[in-house]
Amino acid sequence: MKMISLLLVLVSCTYCQKVDFREEATDCLQAKITAFEQGDYACDKGATVYRYKFQGQFVYVFNPGPCGADMISPVYDANCVEICGLGGFAGNMMCNGTNFSTATDETLIWEDK
């Protein structure tokens, strides 16, 4: 039974959507993603930007990757307003008074392979 559960988790992770952020994102998000990609905050490999549906709107999580255990993943709305920061040393998962685990519709927007 544990093996079946593990297999279901692995399969669901591999079917995450990926969209071209140039078609999806607003101009400010496109600029923010480009700056994130070219800046010093994102790790050389493993940095990602995911879109989620959270509190009735699309939000974008900029995960810097695995090069720093205490790095925070800022969360922006479509207008590039930072609404919270996830992770960090304390492992924060609260965003605007709600646990971010309630976010849905995870979509990969950009990744640094």
C-alpha positions as CSV (number, residue, x, y, z in Angstrom):
1,M,0.0,0.0,0.0
2,K,2.8,2.4,0.8
3,M,4.4,1.7,-2.6
4,I,1.2,2.5,-4.4
5,S,0.9,5.8,-2.5
6,L,4.5,6.7,-3.3
7,L,3.9,5.9,-7.0
8,L,0.8,8.1,-7.1
9,V,2.7,11.0,-5.6
10,L,5.5,10.6,-8.1
11,V,3.1,10.4,-11.0
12,S,1.2,13.5,-9.9
13,C,4.4,15.5,-9.6
14,T,5.4,14.6,-13.2
15,Y,2.1,15.8,-14.7
16,C,2.5,19.4,-13.5
17,Q,1.6,21.8,-16.3
18,K,4.3,24.1,-17.8
19,V,3.3,27.2,-19.7
20,D,5.4,29.7,-21.6
21,F,5.6,32.7,-19.2
22,R,6.0,35.1,-22.1
23,E,2.4,34.3,-23.1
24,E,1.0,33.9,-19.6
25,A,2.5,36.6,-17.4
26,T,1.9,40.3,-17.2
27,D,4.7,42.6,-18.4
28,C,5.9,43.3,-14.8
29,L,6.1,39.5,-14.1
30,Q,8.0,38.9,-17.3
31,A,10.5,41.5,-16.2
32,K,10.7,40.1,-12.7
33,I,11.2,36.5,-14.0
34,T,14.0,37.7,-16.4
35,A,15.7,39.6,-13.5
36,F,15.3,36.6,-11.2
37,E,16.9,34.4,-13.9
38,Q,19.8,36.7,-14.5
39,G,20.3,38.0,-10.9
40,D,22.3,36.7,-8.0
41,Y,19.3,35.5,-5.8
42,A,18.5,32.4,-7.8
43,C,20.7,29.3,-7.6
44,D,22.7,28.3,-10.6
45,K,20.4,25.2,-11.0
46,G,17.0,24.3,-9.5
47,A,15.4,27.8,-9.3
48,T,11.7,27.8,-10.3
49,V,8.7,30.0,-10.7
50,Y,5.3,28.4,-10.1
51,R,1.9,29.9,-10.6
52,Y,-0.8,28.9,-8.1
53,K,-4.5,29.8,-7.5
54,F,-4.5,31.3,-3.9
55,Q,-7.2,33.3,-2.2
56,G,-9.1,33.7,-5.4
57,Q,-6.2,35.0,-7.5
58,F,-3.2,33.8,-9.4
59,V,0.1,34.2,-7.5
60,Y,3.7,33.4,-8.5
61,V,6.2,31.8,-6.2
62,F,9.9,32.5,-6.9
63,N,11.8,29.6,-5.4
64,P,15.5,30.4,-5.5
65,G,16.5,26.7,-5.4
66,P,18.6,24.4,-3.2
67,C,21.7,26.6,-2.8
68,G,20.6,28.2,0.5
69,A,18.5,26.4,3.2
70,D,17.4,29.7,4.7
71,M,16.4,31.5,1.5
72,I,12.8,32.8,1.3
73,S,10.6,32.2,-1.7
74,P,8.7,35.5,-2.4
75,V,5.1,35.3,-3.6
76,Y,3.8,37.9,-5.9
77,D,0.4,38.7,-7.3
78,A,-0.1,39.4,-11.1
79,N,0.7,43.1,-10.5
80,C,4.1,42.2,-9.0
81,V,3.0,43.1,-5.5
82,E,4.8,40.9,-3.0
83,I,2.2,39.3,-0.7
84,C,4.4,37.1,1.5
85,G,7.6,35.1,1.7
86,L,7.6,31.3,2.1
87,G,10.2,29.1,3.6
88,G,13.3,30.6,5.1
89,F,15.0,29.6,8.3
90,A,11.6,29.2,10.1
91,G,10.0,27.4,7.3
92,N,7.1,29.8,7.0
93,M,4.0,28.6,5.2
94,M,1.6,31.4,6.1
95,C,0.6,33.9,3.5
96,N,-2.0,36.7,4.1
97,G,-3.2,34.8,7.2
98,T,-3.7,31.5,5.3
99,N,-1.5,28.4,5.1
100,F,-0.2,28.3,1.6
101,S,-0.8,24.6,1.4
102,T,-4.4,25.5,0.4
103,A,-3.1,26.9,-2.9
104,T,-4.3,24.9,-6.0
105,D,-3.6,24.7,-9.7
106,E,0.2,24.5,-9.5
107,T,1.7,25.4,-12.9
108,L,5.4,25.5,-13.7
109,I,6.1,28.9,-15.4
110,W,10.0,28.8,-15.5
111,E,12.8,26.6,-14.3
112,D,16.6,26.8,-14.4
113,K,17.8,23.3,-15.3
